[in-house]
Amino acid sequence: MGRLIRTCEHEWTQHIGDISPQTPLGKALASLLMILGYGIIAVPTGLITVGLTQARLAAEGLPESGPEMKCRRCGLDTHVPGARYCSRCGEALPGPEHG
């Protein structure tokens, strides 16, 4: 089985990179297509992650960022929803469950 896997890996990856763009226009187009390919993966992944995080926070009843989440030490009032400590200074944030 190991020999079969090694043979398949060798055959499928042997000539990758043999064909590459040579002209500046071709290189620019290839770069654009690579970035577009990453975006096709990254954007839906980010949207799904945000949706799942918001659903989890709502299910756990964690507070959104707001006046009750203002740091007593440095005054920062924009924190990640559900944060327990200030992202700037590390002070424990006020809230119903942390006092």
MIDOSE-1310 file (N, C-alpha, C; in nm, 2 decimals, decimal comma, always signed):
residues 99
mgrl	+0,08/-0,12/+0,00/+0,00/+0,00/+0,00/+0,09/+0,13/+0,00; +0,19/+0,13/+0,08/+0,28/+0,24/+0,09/+0,35/+0,27/-0,05; +0,38/+0,17/-0,12/+0,45/+0,18/-0,25/+0,35/+0,25/-0,35; +0,22/+0,20/-0,34/+0,11/+0,26/-0,43/+0,10/+0,41/-0,40
irtc	+0,09/+0,45/-0,27/+0,07/+0,59/-0,24/+0,19/+0,67/-0,29; +0,31/+0,62/-0,27/+0,43/+0,69/-0,31/+0,43/+0,71/-0,46; +0,39/+0,60/-0,53/+0,39/+0,61/-0,68/+0,29/+0,72/-0,72; +0,17/+0,72/-0,66/+0,07/+0,82/-0,70/+0,11/+0,96/-0,67
ehew	+0,17/+0,98/-0,55/+0,22/+1,11/-0,52/+0,33/+1,16/-0,61; +0,42/+1,07/-0,65/+0,53/+1,10/-0,74/+0,47/+1,14/-0,88; +0,38/+1,06/-0,93/+0,32/+1,08/-1,06/+0,24/+1,21/-1,07; +0,16/+1,24/-0,96/+0,08/+1,36/-0,96/+0,15/+1,49/-0,94
tqhi	+0,27/+1,48/-0,88/+0,34/+1,61/-0,84/+0,47/+1,62/-0,92; +0,50/+1,54/-1,01/+0,63/+1,54/-1,07/+0,65/+1,66/-1,16; +0,56/+1,70/-1,24/+0,58/+1,81/-1,33/+0,51/+1,94/-1,30; +0,47/+1,96/-1,17/+0,41/+2,08/-1,13/+0,52/+2,19/-1,14
gdis	+0,49/+2,30/-1,20/+0,58/+2,41/-1,21/+0,66/+2,41/-1,35; +0,64/+2,31/-1,43/+0,71/+2,31/-1,56/+0,65/+2,41/-1,65; +0,52/+2,44/-1,64/+0,46/+2,54/-1,72/+0,43/+2,66/-1,63; +0,50/+2,77/-1,66/+0,48/+2,89/-1,58/+0,49/+3,01/-1,67
pqtp	+0,42/+3,12/-1,64/+0,41/+3,24/-1,73/+0,55/+3,30/-1,74; +0,58/+3,34/-1,86/+0,71/+3,40/-1,89/+0,71/+3,55/-1,91; +0,59/+3,60/-1,96/+0,58/+3,75/-1,99/+0,53/+3,82/-1,86; +0,56/+3,95/-1,85/+0,50/+4,03/-1,74/+0,35/+4,02/-1,73
lgka	+0,28/+4,03/-1,85/+0,14/+4,02/-1,85/+0,09/+3,88/-1,80; +0,16/+3,78/-1,84/+0,12/+3,64/-1,79/+0,14/+3,63/-1,64; +0,25/+3,68/-1,59/+0,28/+3,67/-1,45/+0,18/+3,75/-1,37; +0,14/+3,87/-1,42/+0,04/+3,95/-1,35/-0,10/+3,88/-1,35
lasl	-0,13/+3,82/-1,46/-0,26/+3,75/-1,47/-0,26/+3,63/-1,38; -0,15/+3,55/-1,37/-0,13/+3,44/-1,28/-0,14/+3,48/-1,14; -0,08/+3,59/-1,10/-0,09/+3,65/-0,97/-0,23/+3,68/-0,93; -0,30/+3,75/-1,02/-0,44/+3,79/-1,00/-0,53/+3,67/-0,98
lmil	-0,51/+3,56/-1,06/-0,59/+3,44/-1,05/-0,56/+3,37/-0,91; -0,43/+3,37/-0,87/-0,40/+3,31/-0,74/-0,47/+3,38/-0,63; -0,47/+3,52/-0,63/-0,53/+3,59/-0,52/-0,69/+3,57/-0,53; -0,74/+3,57/-0,65/-0,88/+3,54/-0,66/-0,92/+3,40/-0,60
gygi	-0,83/+3,30/-0,63/-0,85/+3,17/-0,57/-0,85/+3,16/-0,42; -0,76/+3,24/-0,36/-0,75/+3,25/-0,22/-0,88/+3,31/-0,16; -0,93/+3,42/-0,23/-1,05/+3,49/-0,19/-1,17/+3,40/-0,20; -1,18/+3,31/-0,30/-1,29/+3,22/-0,31/-1,30/+3,13/-0,19
iavp	-1,19/+3,10/-0,13/-1,18/+3,01/-0,01/-1,20/+3,09/+0,11; -1,13/+3,21/+0,12/-1,13/+3,28/+0,25/-1,26/+3,35/+0,28; -1,32/+3,41/+0,19/-1,44/+3,49/+0,21/-1,56/+3,41/+0,27; -1,59/+3,30/+0,20/-1,70/+3,21/+0,26/-1,66/+3,15/+0,40
tgli	-1,53/+3,12/+0,41/-1,49/+3,07/+0,54/-1,51/+3,17/+0,65; -1,47/+3,30/+0,62/-1,49/+3,40/+0,72/-1,63/+3,43/+0,75; -1,72/+3,43/+0,65/-1,86/+3,45/+0,68/-1,92/+3,34/+0,76; -1,89/+3,22/+0,73/-1,94/+3,11/+0,81/-1,89/+3,12/+0,96
tvgl	-1,76/+3,15/+0,97/-1,70/+3,16/+1,11/-1,77/+3,27/+1,19; -1,80/+3,39/+1,13/-1,87/+3,49/+1,20/-2,01/+3,45/+1,24; -2,08/+3,39/+1,15/-2,21/+3,34/+1,18/-2,22/+3,24/+1,29; -2,12/+3,14/+1,29/-2,12/+3,05/+1,40/-2,08/+3,11/+1,53
tqar	-1,99/+3,21/+1,53/-1,95/+3,28/+1,65/-2,07/+3,36/+1,71; -2,14/+3,43/+1,63/-2,25/+3,51/+1,67/-2,36/+3,41/+1,73; -2,38/+3,30/+1,67/-2,48/+3,20/+1,72/-2,44/+3,15/+1,85; -2,31/+3,12/+1,87/-2,26/+3,07/+2,00/-2,27/+3,17/+2,11
laae	-2,24/+3,30/+2,08/-2,25/+3,40/+2,18/-2,39/+3,43/+2,22; -2,48/+3,42/+2,12/-2,63/+3,44/+2,15/-2,68/+3,32/+2,24; -2,63/+3,20/+2,21/-2,68/+3,09/+2,28/-2,63/+3,09/+2,43; -2,51/+3,14/+2,45/-2,45/+3,15/+2,58/-2,49/+3,27/+2,66
glpe	-2,56/+3,36/+2,59/-2,60/+3,49/+2,65/-2,49/+3,58/+2,69; -2,38/+3,58/+2,61/-2,27/+3,67/+2,64/-2,30/+3,81/+2,59; -2,26/+3,92/+2,66/-2,30/+4,05/+2,61/-2,22/+4,09/+2,49; -2,28/+4,17/+2,41/-2,21/+4,24/+2,29/-2,13/+4,35/+2,35
sgpe	-2,04/+4,40/+2,27/-1,96/+4,52/+2,31/-2,05/+4,64/+2,33; -2,04/+4,71/+2,43/-2,13/+4,83/+2,46/-2,08/+4,90/+2,58; -2,16/+4,99/+2,64/-2,12/+5,06/+2,76/-2,09/+4,98/+2,88; -2,16/+4,86/+2,89/-2,13/+4,78/+3,00/-1,99/+4,70/+2,99
mkcr	-1,93/+4,71/+2,87/-1,81/+4,65/+2,84/-1,69/+4,75/+2,85; -1,71/+4,87/+2,90/-1,60/+4,97/+2,90/-1,50/+4,93/+3,01; -1,37/+4,94/+2,97/-1,27/+4,91/+3,07/-1,25/+5,02/+3,17; -1,24/+4,98/+3,30/-1,23/+5,07/+3,41/-1,09/+5,14/+3,41
rcgl	-0,99/+5,07/+3,36/-0,85/+5,12/+3,37/-0,82/+5,21/+3,25; -0,84/+5,17/+3,13/-0,80/+5,25/+3,01/-0,91/+5,31/+2,94; -1,04/+5,27/+2,96/-1,15/+5,34/+2,90/-1,19/+5,28/+2,76; -1,12/+5,18/+2,72/-1,15/+5,12/+2,58/-1,29/+5,06/+2,59
dthv	-1,37/+5,09/+2,49/-1,51/+5,03/+2,49/-1,54/+4,95/+2,37; -1,44/+4,92/+2,29/-1,46/+4,83/+2,18/-1,39/+4,70/+2,20; -1,46/+4,60/+2,25/-1,40/+4,47/+2,28/-1,47/+4,36/+2,19; -1,40/+4,25/+2,18/-1,46/+4,13/+2,11/-1,58/+4,09/+2,20
pgar	-1,70/+4,06/+2,13/-1,81/+4,02/+2,21/-1,78/+3,90/+2,30; -1,81/+3,91/+2,43/-1,79/+3,80/+2,52/-1,65/+3,81/+2,59; -1,57/+3,91/+2,56/-1,44/+3,92/+2,62/-1,45/+3,94/+2,77; -1,36/+3,88/+2,84/-1,36/+3,89/+2,99/-1,25/+3,99/+3,03
ycsr	-1,15/+4,01/+2,94/-1,04/+4,10/+2,98/-1,02/+4,20/+2,87; -0,97/+4,32/+2,90/-0,95/+4,43/+2,81/-0,84/+4,39/+2,71; -0,86/+4,41/+2,58/-0,76/+4,38/+2,48/-0,64/+4,47/+2,48; -0,66/+4,59/+2,54/-0,55/+4,69/+2,55/-0,46/+4,67/+2,67
cgea	-0,52/+4,67/+2,79/-0,45/+4,67/+2,91/-0,46/+4,54/+3,00; -0,55/+4,45/+2,97/-0,56/+4,32/+3,04/-0,65/+4,33/+3,16; -0,71/+4,44/+3,20/-0,79/+4,46/+3,31/-0,92/+4,37/+3,29; -0,97/+4,31/+3,40/-1,10/+4,24/+3,39/-1,21/+4,34/+3,36
lpgp	-1,29/+4,30/+3,26/-1,40/+4,38/+3,22/-1,52/+4,37/+3,31; -1,59/+4,48/+3,34/-1,71/+4,47/+3,42/-1,82/+4,40/+3,34; -1,91/+4,33/+3,41/-2,02/+4,26/+3,34/-2,09/+4,18/+3,45; -2,21/+4,13/+3,41/-2,29/+4,06/+3,51/-2,22/+3,94/+3,57
ehg	-2,15/+3,87/+3,49/-2,09/+3,74/+3,54/-1,95/+3,77/+3,60; -1,89/+3,89/+3,58/-1,75/+3,91/+3,63/-1,75/+4,02/+3,73; -1,86/+4,08/+3,76/-1,87/+4,19/+3,87/-1,82/+4,31/+3,81
